[in-house]
């Protein structure tokens, strides 16, 4: 089957005295039949190219599904007199959310109540997402949200938990979250702008009087807003934020009709988050503290001038989070690229760090809804250790394993090895990588998949994946590159990979790849790269800069038409992204952005084998970005490598919604890599 060839309709895009020619601009007409026909033709072509791998895809899918405990259940947690947990049935694609009433153990609790059987809710939909659900303080009513399009636009519904009846309430165009006031009849929620999808308006709705009230409108189009309740249950909180600026407003939860009070007015470049406990607000902030510090203030006097320092700023440690308990404070920190949990006894001021053995691990404070407890619920995983849930006694330092992700089929952690290695970037900076492989398979000619993200200060921590075993067991080495643009080594690591320093992200990834080759982990003809969304931008940039380095690249929902997208403030996310990428209406940012934008820099050269994925309803990266990129690559590349794209016509940014259905997409990705490696089983 011949590859589709998109027609060219020249469109001139002019700004700052510069002209760009976009021959595929017409592909952004989502409702146009010709566009849909073209996307379907690309899907057919992809299927024809991958047809020889169909049996392998089935094998991979069966393998991945076969490792999953089908009737699994989460570790229960207790809140407001009930135990809550999630379970799956053998054939179910979706979870069943349950609860049991009782103050003792789960076994001593009452009869199970099914809050939501998502399998039943999803059965008539190609895509279904239960966004979130929030139960009223009296435990009788539940607000929940649903998205059946995959645009992350949710409709709110109301359910009576005593009768199981769906009540008369349907609020469209929301972000999916809702928050109950203490009166059991007022909910607060956030609306999205219909066109830009920006979360911009907070409303309240009284389920008794049916009255709607606008409580706040965010007028700055670079900000998003949201609403939630403090862990103490005492306050309703409105958050407003851009990438580098925060602002909060608070309202007593038992006075839902009163006006919100501003906590601390926004100051550009100042970030802060707030946690309420007893009569104190704790404030985590970067005010005069690049890596953040912890402050506290009176419940009423909340302006910055009243903040008192609790934990000072440290140059070598990023302060990421805190959780107050009756007698303890739990601090989440990051140092030298690694997570740490610090426990402080607030009575004695004794403190300690939790100790873990692996050098490639992730740990985090988990679900802890209660204050009056000595027990911390936390999560742990490593590149070789399945995700685990523990209870940790903060005084005795004794931890109890409650659940480790079960891997069916005889997984033995001792058969695999993980390492932390460091590459030297071209400017002398040391960049960490997390490596995992099956013992005995690593050698100079091992196939290797290098993965990264590198944007928004998102740290890509090492984690276990049973799905990944299908790569490792076939001899692949898997590597996560903790490149600049994330926050892996502190806030400066993020600052050095954004705006006018964005190219550090791409060069770090290339330099990591060069290091892996030079140190004998792999060779060019067996080196592969993968990234999604902003990591897809990374893929687009590195194949332009160094197309010779990779045998194959998987670019998932890639953000590749950077300049055009950032100049169009009518599409989702653009204005809120200026602090990350820059505003191209400014000439300096425009030219810098254009110099790395993957779509604008496609040239007549040999490109590696590439598999691109997207979704027609993607709200984060519009489908036409990868579609245009593919068309331009196909027109200009000078070799005969494989270049295919799959556009899921039913989904958006996150792909398929079911737990097994999504694995078909992963099986196809892996089959593409194995096809290039000549692995057929």
Secondary structure as UniProt FT lines:
FT   STRAND          11..15
FT   TURN            16..17
FT   STRAND          18..22
FT   TURN            23..24
FT   HELIX           25..28
FT   TURN            30..31
FT   HELIX           33..50
FT   HELIX           51..53
FT   HELIX           54..66
FT   TURN            70..71
FT   STRAND          77..79
FT   TURN            80..81
FT   STRAND          82..87
FT   TURN            90..91
FT   STRAND          96..101
FT   TURN            106..108
FT   STRAND          113..117
FT   HELIX           118..122
FT   TURN            123..124
FT   STRAND          129..135
FT   TURN            137..138
FT   STRAND          141..147
FT   STRAND          154..160
FT   TURN            161..163
FT   STRAND          166..180
FT   TURN            182..183
FT   STRAND          186..192
FT   TURN            194..196
FT   STRAND          199..206
FT   TURN            207..209
FT   STRAND          212..217
FT   TURN            221..222
FT   STRAND          224..229
FT   TURN            231..232
FT   STRAND          235..242
FT   TURN            243..244
FT   STRAND          245..252
FT   TURN            253..254
FT   TURN            256..257
FT   STRAND          261..264
FT   TURN            268..269
FT   STRAND          272..277
FT   TURN            278..279
FT   STRAND          280..285
FT   TURN            287..288
FT   TURN            290..291
FT   STRAND          293..298
FT   HELIX           304..306
FT   STRAND          308..311
FT   TURN            315..316
FT   STRAND          317..324
FT   STRAND          328..335
FT   TURN            336..337
FT   STRAND          338..345
FT   TURN            346..348
FT   STRAND          351..353
FT   STRAND          361..365
FT   STRAND          375..382
FT   STRAND          388..393
FT   TURN            394..397
FT   STRAND          398..404
FT   TURN            408..410
FT   HELIX           413..415
FT   STRAND          416..424
FT   TURN            426..427
FT   STRAND          430..438
FT   TURN            439..440
FT   TURN            444..445
FT   STRAND          448..451
FT   TURN            456..457
FT   TURN            466..468
FT   HELIX           469..472
FT   TURN            473..475
FT   STRAND          477..481
FT   TURN            484..485
FT   TURN            488..489
FT   HELIX           491..495
FT   TURN            496..497
FT   HELIX           499..501
FT   HELIX           503..518
FT   TURN            519..520
FT   HELIX           524..526
FT   STRAND          527..532
FT   HELIX           534..545
FT   HELIX           547..549
FT   STRAND          552..556
FT   HELIX           562..567
FT   TURN            569..570
FT   TURN            572..574
FT   HELIX           575..577
FT   HELIX           578..581
FT   TURN            584..585
FT   HELIX           587..596
FT   HELIX           599..601
FT   STRAND          609..615
FT   TURN            616..617
FT   HELIX           623..636
FT   STRAND          643..648
FT   TURN            649..650
FT   TURN            653..654
FT   TURN            659..660
FT   HELIX           661..677
//
